[in-house]
């Protein structure tokens, strides 16, 4: 059984955080009521940024842990497993967001797009860059 490749997790984490920065910087004006670069005092607090970073890392590490526990699946199978986790776990939030927040389709898809990007980053990096097996036991 393969172990978790911590270098792959760190690389995917850095790419996910960079994608989050780009995603936030491209937030439509109708969500914030102003362009993102205006009014620096209205930017997210440090606590909110730390919560964002922690939740990204936790989700990514959990995905890597699941992939390390799955036996007998090829790299492409693990890719589709990660994408399937997003489709069948995160995507049902589409209906909740639509009903509770009364957003239109484009707004809902914008909110869910960051999760999709994170899922694709994890699905590409984690299965392709597996931890090497050691024949020697500690």
PLY file of the C-alpha trace (Angstrom):
ply
format ascii 1.0
element vertex 138
property float x
property float y
property float z
element edge 137
property int vertex1
property int vertex2
end_header
0.00 0.00 0.00
1.23 3.48 -0.83
1.77 6.13 1.79
0.72 9.74 1.48
3.15 11.76 -0.62
3.53 14.89 1.48
5.42 16.74 -1.28
2.46 16.24 -3.62
0.07 17.43 -0.91
2.13 20.60 -0.35
2.36 21.30 -4.10
-1.38 20.78 -4.58
-2.06 22.94 -1.50
0.03 25.82 -2.84
-1.72 25.61 -6.21
-5.13 25.51 -4.52
-4.35 28.59 -2.43
-3.11 30.43 -5.53
-6.31 29.42 -7.32
-8.26 30.75 -4.33
-6.51 34.10 -4.55
-7.29 34.32 -8.27
-10.86 33.17 -7.65
-11.39 35.83 -4.98
-9.73 38.52 -7.09
-12.13 37.76 -9.92
-15.25 37.95 -7.73
-18.11 39.57 -9.64
-19.09 43.03 -8.43
-22.65 41.88 -7.66
-21.38 39.56 -4.86
-19.40 42.19 -2.96
-21.22 45.30 -4.17
-17.86 46.76 -5.16
-14.74 45.72 -7.09
-12.36 43.58 -5.01
-9.46 46.00 -5.24
-11.55 48.89 -3.86
-11.81 49.56 -0.13
-8.96 47.59 1.37
-10.55 47.85 4.82
-13.41 45.60 3.61
-11.06 42.77 2.69
-11.40 39.44 4.55
-10.02 39.39 8.08
-6.95 37.42 9.06
-9.12 34.88 10.84
-11.19 34.31 7.71
-8.07 33.88 5.59
-6.63 31.38 8.09
-9.93 29.49 8.11
-9.85 29.36 4.31
-6.26 28.06 4.27
-6.94 25.51 7.01
-10.08 24.19 5.31
-8.26 23.84 1.98
-5.45 21.91 3.62
-7.79 19.70 5.63
-9.88 18.77 2.61
-6.78 18.10 0.51
-5.12 16.00 3.20
-8.32 13.98 3.68
-8.44 13.36 -0.08
-4.81 12.22 -0.05
-5.54 9.96 2.92
-8.46 8.34 1.09
-6.36 7.81 -2.03
-3.64 6.16 0.06
-6.19 3.74 1.52
-7.80 2.71 -1.79
-6.33 -0.51 -3.12
-6.26 -1.81 -6.66
-7.17 1.40 -8.49
-4.96 2.84 -11.21
-3.97 6.50 -11.44
-6.83 7.23 -13.82
-9.23 5.45 -11.47
-8.01 7.63 -8.60
-8.48 10.71 -10.80
-12.11 9.78 -11.37
-12.53 8.92 -7.68
-11.53 12.44 -6.67
-13.74 14.00 -9.35
-16.58 11.69 -8.28
-16.14 12.79 -4.66
-16.68 16.37 -5.80
-19.64 15.46 -7.98
-21.51 13.41 -5.41
-20.53 15.18 -2.19
-20.01 18.84 -3.04
-22.30 19.24 -6.04
-25.53 18.59 -4.09
-24.79 21.91 -2.43
-25.95 23.41 -5.73
-29.54 22.73 -4.77
-29.10 24.02 -1.21
-27.48 27.25 -2.39
-30.14 27.75 -5.05
-33.03 27.24 -2.66
-31.73 28.99 0.47
-29.80 31.92 -0.95
-32.01 32.56 -3.99
-29.08 32.92 -6.38
-29.45 32.45 -10.10
-27.60 29.68 -11.94
-24.51 31.71 -12.86
-24.02 32.87 -9.27
-24.38 29.34 -7.91
-21.91 27.95 -10.44
-19.46 30.72 -9.57
-19.65 29.78 -5.89
-19.12 26.08 -6.67
-16.40 26.68 -9.26
-13.61 27.03 -6.69
-14.40 23.59 -5.29
-14.29 22.18 -8.81
-10.90 23.77 -9.48
-9.56 22.40 -6.18
-10.88 18.98 -7.05
-9.22 19.00 -10.47
-5.90 20.12 -8.98
-6.03 17.32 -6.41
-7.20 14.79 -9.01
-4.26 15.56 -11.28
-1.41 15.87 -8.76
-2.17 13.30 -6.05
-2.70 10.18 -8.22
0.18 10.98 -10.57
2.77 11.74 -7.91
2.47 8.80 -5.58
4.74 8.10 -2.68
7.40 5.53 -3.40
7.16 2.21 -1.66
9.94 1.06 0.57
10.87 -2.59 0.82
12.50 -1.91 4.14
10.34 -1.67 7.24
11.18 0.85 9.93
0 1
1 2
2 3
3 4
4 5
5 6
6 7
7 8
8 9
9 10
10 11
11 12
12 13
13 14
14 15
15 16
16 17
17 18
18 19
19 20
20 21
21 22
22 23
23 24
24 25
25 26
26 27
27 28
28 29
29 30
30 31
31 32
32 33
33 34
34 35
35 36
36 37
37 38
38 39
39 40
40 41
41 42
42 43
43 44
44 45
45 46
46 47
47 48
48 49
49 50
50 51
51 52
52 53
53 54
54 55
55 56
56 57
57 58
58 59
59 60
60 61
61 62
62 63
63 64
64 65
65 66
66 67
67 68
68 69
69 70
70 71
71 72
72 73
73 74
74 75
75 76
76 77
77 78
78 79
79 80
80 81
81 82
82 83
83 84
84 85
85 86
86 87
87 88
88 89
89 90
90 91
91 92
92 93
93 94
94 95
95 96
96 97
97 98
98 99
99 100
100 101
101 102
102 103
103 104
104 105
105 106
106 107
107 108
108 109
109 110
110 111
111 112
112 113
113 114
114 115
115 116
116 117
117 118
118 119
119 120
120 121
121 122
122 123
123 124
124 125
125 126
126 127
127 128
128 129
129 130
130 131
131 132
132 133
133 134
134 135
135 136
136 137
